[in-house]
């Protein structure tokens, strides 16, 4: 199992790089749009890696998390095992990229310049909730435009 854990860890950690690099340094390029167009391209391989890591332990996960309210001690104890660390890491990578792509789409829809989009997306990769918040702030007019359009159409 250790060899699979290492392989999934390195595959996933390297797999995300082209997507982030393109969103950071070429956010308006057609190749970036092509890469980020389909969840099957940027997200599905991470989801498969996640499934390979989590499915052998799914019963234990449901029993542990379903039998009592998780506490900090339970979570720390869970993350003392390599398999659980991998599951957590894959979870971070997949959802950081998913939310990063959503943030990138908003940045492009509001035509944010690279000096705005780059730091927002860098934060989205490194500390995703903070990056998502930054993205919401700098694209706050996007939601207002969408709501106004929907109201006008109705």
PASEBA-1860 file (N, C-alpha, C; in nm, 3 decimals):
! residues 154
1> XXXXXXXX> 0.083/-0.120/0.000/0.000/0.000/0.000/0.086/0.126/0.000 ~ 0.206/0.119/0.062/0.292/0.237/0.069/0.333/0.282/-0.071 ~ 0.365/0.188/-0.160/0.404/0.224/-0.296/0.290/0.295/-0.369 ~ 0.166/0.248/-0.351/0.053/0.314/-0.414/0.032/0.453/-0.356 ~ 0.047/0.467/-0.226/0.032/0.598/-0.162/0.133/0.696/-0.220 ~ 0.258/0.655/-0.229/0.361/0.742/-0.285/0.331/0.776/-0.431 ~ 0.291/0.677/-0.509/0.261/0.701/-0.650/0.144/0.798/-0.666 ~ 0.036/0.778/-0.590/-0.079/0.868/-0.599/-0.043/1.009/-0.553
9> XXXXXXXX> 0.038/1.016/-0.448/0.081/1.147/-0.397/0.156/1.224/-0.504 ~ 0.259/1.162/-0.563/0.343/1.231/-0.661/0.268/1.257/-0.791 ~ 0.190/1.160/-0.838/0.111/1.181/-0.959/0.022/1.304/-0.942 ~ -0.053/1.308/-0.834/-0.149/1.416/-0.813/-0.080/1.550/-0.793 ~ 0.029/1.550/-0.718/0.101/1.674/-0.691/0.159/1.733/-0.820 ~ 0.205/1.649/-0.910/0.259/1.696/-1.036/0.150/1.724/-1.140 ~ 0.042/1.648/-1.134/-0.066/1.662/-1.231/-0.128/1.802/-1.229 ~ -0.139/1.861/-1.111/-0.206/1.991/-1.098/-0.123/2.107/-1.152
17> XXXXXXXX> 0.009/2.089/-1.162/0.096/2.202/-1.197/0.063/2.269/-1.330 ~ 0.044/2.197/-1.440/0.015/2.268/-1.565/-0.111/2.356/-1.557 ~ -0.211/2.310/-1.485/-0.335/2.387/-1.473/-0.310/2.518/-1.398 ~ -0.242/2.507/-1.285/-0.211/2.627/-1.207/-0.119/2.720/-1.284 ~ -0.014/2.665/-1.348/0.080/2.750/-1.422/0.009/2.826/-1.534 ~ -0.078/2.760/-1.605/-0.152/2.827/-1.713/-0.246/2.934/-1.657 ~ -0.317/2.904/-1.549/-0.407/3.006/-1.491/-0.327/3.124/-1.437 ~ -0.209/3.099/-1.380/-0.127/3.208/-1.325/-0.066/3.295/-1.434
25> XXXXXXXX> 0.004/3.230/-1.529/0.089/3.304/-1.621/0.029/3.328/-1.759 ~ -0.073/3.255/-1.794/-0.139/3.275/-1.924/-0.291/3.266/-1.906 ~ -0.346/3.348/-1.817/-0.488/3.332/-1.783/-0.584/3.353/-1.899 ~ -0.546/3.435/-1.998/-0.637/3.462/-2.110/-0.604/3.381/-2.234 ~ -0.505/3.296/-2.227/-0.463/3.219/-2.345/-0.567/3.113/-2.378 ~ -0.583/3.084/-2.507/-0.681/2.984/-2.551/-0.648/2.845/-2.499 ~ -0.519/2.813/-2.480/-0.481/2.682/-2.424/-0.529/2.669/-2.279 ~ -0.522/2.779/-2.205/-0.571/2.776/-2.067/-0.720/2.748/-2.068
33> XXXXXXXX> -0.793/2.818/-2.152/-0.938/2.795/-2.161/-0.967/2.652/-2.202 ~ -0.887/2.598/-2.295/-0.907/2.460/-2.338/-0.882/2.363/-2.223 ~ -0.772/2.383/-2.148/-0.740/2.295/-2.035/-0.848/2.299/-1.927 ~ -0.902/2.416/-1.903/-0.994/2.434/-1.791/-1.140/2.417/-1.833 ~ -1.164/2.388/-1.960/-1.301/2.378/-2.011/-1.379/2.263/-1.948 ~ -1.315/2.150/-1.928/-1.388/2.031/-1.886/-1.335/1.975/-1.754 ~ -1.426/1.946/-1.665/-1.391/1.882/-1.539/-1.327/1.746/-1.562 ~ -1.359/1.684/-1.677/-1.301/1.554/-1.709/-1.151/1.564/-1.732
41> XXXXXXXX> -1.104/1.681/-1.772/-0.961/1.699/-1.797/-0.888/1.736/-1.668 ~ -0.935/1.839/-1.597/-0.859/1.888/-1.483/-0.896/1.821/-1.351 ~ -1.016/1.768/-1.339/-1.060/1.717/-1.208/-1.072/1.565/-1.201 ~ -1.119/1.502/-1.306/-1.146/1.358/-1.302/-1.025/1.274/-1.262 ~ -0.904/1.299/-1.316/-0.790/1.218/-1.273/-0.761/1.231/-1.123 ~ -0.782/1.349/-1.067/-0.765/1.366/-0.922/-0.873/1.291/-0.846 ~ -0.994/1.292/-0.899/-1.104/1.220/-0.835/-1.079/1.069/-0.839 ~ -1.022/1.019/-0.948/-0.989/0.877/-0.957/-0.880/0.842/-0.855
49> XXXXXXXX> -0.778/0.925/-0.845/-0.672/0.902/-0.744/-0.732/0.903/-0.604 ~ -0.823/0.996/-0.580/-0.891/1.003/-0.450/-0.970/0.874/-0.424 ~ -1.043/0.830/-0.524/-1.123/0.707/-0.509/-1.033/0.587/-0.478 ~ -0.919/0.578/-0.546/-0.826/0.468/-0.520/-0.773/0.471/-0.377 ~ -0.757/0.590/-0.323/-0.707/0.603/-0.186/-0.816/0.583/-0.081 ~ -0.937/0.630/-0.109/-1.040/0.631/-0.006/-1.126/0.504/-0.004 ~ -1.153/0.446/-0.120/-1.245/0.332/-0.124/-1.201/0.212/-0.039 ~ -1.072/0.177/-0.033/-1.035/0.065/0.053/-1.062/0.091/0.202
57> XXXXXXXX> -1.079/0.218/0.238/-1.100/0.255/0.379/-1.237/0.316/0.405 ~ -1.327/0.310/0.308/-1.454/0.382/0.318/-1.539/0.336/0.436 ~ -1.543/0.207/0.464/-1.624/0.157/0.576/-1.570/0.212/0.708 ~ -1.438/0.206/0.726/-1.377/0.259/0.848/-1.402/0.409/0.864 ~ -1.396/0.482/0.752/-1.419/0.627/0.756/-1.562/0.656/0.801 ~ -1.658/0.587/0.741/-1.798/0.609/0.778/-1.825/0.569/0.923 ~ -1.768/0.459/0.967/-1.788/0.416/1.106/-1.728/0.518/1.202 ~ -1.605/0.559/1.175/-1.538/0.653/1.264/-1.610/0.788/1.268
65> XXXXXXXX> -1.640/0.843/1.152/-1.701/0.977/1.149/-1.851/0.974/1.174 ~ -1.913/0.858/1.157/-2.056/0.848/1.179/-2.095/0.802/1.318 ~ -1.998/0.751/1.395/-2.031/0.697/1.527/-2.025/0.801/1.638 ~ -1.949/0.907/1.615/-1.944/1.014/1.716/-1.902/1.143/1.648 ~ -1.933/1.251/1.716/-1.897/1.383/1.664/-1.745/1.394/1.657 ~ -1.690/1.427/1.539/-1.543/1.441/1.532/-1.494/1.550/1.627 ~ -1.384/1.521/1.690/-1.318/1.617/1.778/-1.179/1.642/1.723 ~ -1.113/1.747/1.769/-0.974/1.768/1.723/-0.886/1.646/1.750
73> XXXXXXXX> -0.907/1.580/1.861/-0.827/1.461/1.894/-0.850/1.348/1.794 ~ -0.975/1.326/1.756/-1.007/1.221/1.659/-0.943/1.253/1.524 ~ -0.952/1.379/1.482/-0.894/1.418/1.353/-0.742/1.404/1.356 ~ -0.678/1.447/1.462/-0.532/1.433/1.474/-0.494/1.285/1.472 ~ -0.569/1.204/1.543/-0.542/1.060/1.544/-0.559/1.000/1.404 ~ -0.666/1.041/1.334/-0.687/0.991/1.197/-0.569/1.026/1.107 ~ -0.521/1.150/1.118/-0.415/1.197/1.029/-0.276/1.150/1.073 ~ -0.271/1.056/1.163/-0.142/0.998/1.199/-0.108/0.880/1.106
81> XXXXXXXX> -0.201/0.843/1.019/-0.180/0.732/0.926/-0.154/0.785/0.786 ~ -0.057/0.724/0.716/-0.019/0.768/0.581/-0.137/0.768/0.484 ~ -0.223/0.666/0.492/-0.336/0.657/0.400/-0.430/0.777/0.417 ~ -0.452/0.816/0.540/-0.543/0.928/0.567/-0.479/1.060/0.525 ~ -0.349/1.071/0.545/-0.278/1.192/0.500/-0.293/1.204/0.348 ~ -0.276/1.094/0.276/-0.293/1.097/0.130/-0.435/1.138/0.093 ~ -0.535/1.081/0.158/-0.674/1.117/0.130/-0.694/1.266/0.152 ~ -0.643/1.319/0.263/-0.655/1.463/0.289/-0.584/1.546/0.184
89> XXXXXXXX> -0.463/1.504/0.146/-0.386/1.577/0.044/-0.460/1.580/-0.089 ~ -0.513/1.464/-0.131/-0.587/1.458/-0.256/-0.713/1.543/-0.250 ~ -0.777/1.545/-0.134/-0.894/1.629/-0.113/-0.856/1.775/-0.133 ~ -0.746/1.818/-0.070/-0.698/1.956/-0.086/-0.671/1.988/-0.233 ~ -0.594/1.902/-0.299/-0.556/1.929/-0.438/-0.677/1.941/-0.528 ~ -0.770/1.847/-0.517/-0.887/1.846/-0.605/-0.976/1.968/-0.581 ~ -1.006/1.995/-0.456/-1.098/2.106/-0.430/-1.031/2.242/-0.443 ~ -0.902/2.251/-0.415/-0.832/2.377/-0.442/-0.834/2.407/-0.591
97> XXXXXXXX> -0.810/2.305/-0.674/-0.812/2.327/-0.819/-0.954/2.356/-0.867 ~ -1.052/2.288/-0.813/-1.192/2.312/-0.851/-1.232/2.456/-0.819 ~ -1.202/2.499/-0.698/-1.237/2.636/-0.657/-1.148/2.737/-0.729 ~ -1.021/2.701/-0.752/-0.932/2.788/-0.828/-0.982/2.810/-0.970 ~ -1.032/2.706/-1.032/-1.088/2.718/-1.166/-1.211/2.808/-1.165 ~ -1.296/2.792/-1.065/-1.415/2.877/-1.052/-1.373/3.023/-1.034 ~ -1.272/3.045/-0.951/-1.221/3.181/-0.928/-1.161/3.236/-1.058 ~ -1.082/3.153/-1.128/-1.023/3.195/-1.256/-1.132/3.235/-1.355
105> XXXXXXXX> -1.240/3.158/-1.361/-1.350/3.191/-1.453/-1.410/3.327/-1.420 ~ -1.427/3.355/-1.291/-1.480/3.486/-1.250/-1.381/3.598/-1.284 ~ -1.253/3.571/-1.261/-1.151/3.671/-1.294/-1.152/3.702/-1.443 ~ -1.166/3.599/-1.526/-1.168/3.620/-1.671/-1.298/3.689/-1.714 ~ -1.409/3.653/-1.652/-1.537/3.714/-1.688/-1.539/3.863/-1.655 ~ -1.466/3.902/-1.553/-1.460/4.044/-1.515/-1.335/4.111/-1.570 ~ -1.263/4.039/-1.657/-1.145/4.093/-1.727/-1.041/4.153/-1.633 ~ -1.012/4.078/-1.526/-0.911/4.124/-1.431/-0.772/4.110/-1.493
113> XXXXXXXX> -0.686/4.210/-1.476/-0.550/4.201/-1.530/-0.467/4.099/-1.453 ~ -0.357/4.055/-1.514/-0.275/3.950/-1.454/-0.218/3.991/-1.319 ~ -0.191/4.120/-1.298/-0.139/4.162/-1.168/-0.244/4.148/-1.057 ~ -0.369/4.130/-1.094/-0.475/4.097/-0.997/-0.497/3.946/-0.995 ~ -0.509/3.885/-1.112/-0.543/3.743/-1.117/-0.433/3.654/-1.060 ~ -0.306/3.688/-1.087/-0.197/3.603/-1.040/-0.197/3.587/-0.888 ~ -0.194/3.697/-0.810/-0.191/3.675/-0.664/-0.317/3.607/-0.610 ~ -0.431/3.638/-0.668/-0.555/3.573/-0.623/-0.546/3.422/-0.646
121> XXXXXXXX> -0.498/3.382/-0.764/-0.489/3.239/-0.795/-0.375/3.171/-0.720 ~ -0.268/3.243/-0.691/-0.162/3.187/-0.608/-0.215/3.158/-0.468 ~ -0.289/3.252/-0.413/-0.352/3.228/-0.283/-0.453/3.114/-0.293 ~ -0.522/3.105/-0.406/-0.619/2.996/-0.424/-0.553/2.860/-0.418 ~ -0.430/2.851/-0.466/-0.361/2.722/-0.459/-0.305/2.697/-0.320 ~ -0.245/2.798/-0.260/-0.174/2.778/-0.134/-0.266/2.778/-0.011 ~ -0.361/2.868/-0.010/-0.455/2.881/0.103/-0.593/2.910/0.043 ~ -0.653/2.806/-0.012/-0.770/2.818/-0.099/-0.885/2.903/-0.044
129> XXXXXXXX> -0.927/2.888/0.079/-1.039/2.973/0.123/-1.005/3.123/0.118 ~ -0.882/3.158/0.149/-0.841/3.298/0.142/-0.836/3.344/-0.004 ~ -0.784/3.260/-0.093/-0.784/3.294/-0.235/-0.924/3.308/-0.290 ~ -1.015/3.220/-0.250/-1.154/3.230/-0.295/-1.216/3.359/-0.245 ~ -1.189/3.395/-0.121/-1.240/3.522/-0.066/-1.185/3.641/-0.144 ~ -1.055/3.639/-0.171/-0.996/3.747/-0.251/-1.062/3.753/-0.388 ~ -1.083/3.636/-0.449/-1.148/3.631/-0.579/-1.290/3.686/-0.574 ~ -1.362/3.654/-0.469/-1.498/3.709/-0.455/-1.495/3.860/-0.443
137> XXXXXXXX> -1.398/3.910/-0.368/-1.389/4.055/-0.349/-1.357/4.126/-0.480 ~ -1.255/4.078/-0.554/-1.216/4.150/-0.675/-1.314/4.128/-0.791 ~ -1.400/4.028/-0.780/-1.500/4.003/-0.885/-1.641/4.026/-0.834 ~ -1.655/4.104/-0.728/-1.787/4.123/-0.666/-1.891/4.177/-0.765 ~ -1.850/4.253/-0.863/-1.944/4.305/-0.963/-1.995/4.196/-1.056 ~ -1.920/4.086/-1.068/-1.963/3.976/-1.155/-2.097/3.920/-1.108 ~ -2.112/3.897/-0.980/-2.237/3.843/-0.926/-2.350/3.944/-0.943 ~ -2.318/4.072/-0.924/-2.420/4.175/-0.940/-2.466/4.184/-1.085
145> XXXXXXXX> -2.370/4.173/-1.180/-2.406/4.175/-1.322/-2.492/4.056/-1.358 ~ -2.458/3.939/-1.305/-2.534/3.817/-1.332/-2.675/3.828/-1.276 ~ -2.686/3.880/-1.153/-2.819/3.895/-1.090/-2.903/3.999/-1.167 ~ -2.839/4.107/-1.210/-2.912/4.210/-1.285/-2.961/4.156/-1.418 ~ -2.877/4.077/-1.485/-2.915/4.016/-1.612/-3.032/3.919/-1.593 ~ -3.026/3.838/-1.488/-3.133/3.742/-1.461/-3.262/3.814/-1.429 ~ -3.254/3.924/-1.352/-3.374/4.000/-1.318/-3.433/4.066/-1.442 ~ -3.349/4.121/-1.527/-3.396/4.187/-1.648/-3.461/4.087/-1.743
153> XX> -3.408/3.964/-1.747/-3.463/3.862/-1.837/-3.599/3.812/-1.789 ~ -3.623/3.820/-1.659/-3.749/3.770/-1.603/-3.857/3.868/-1.624
END
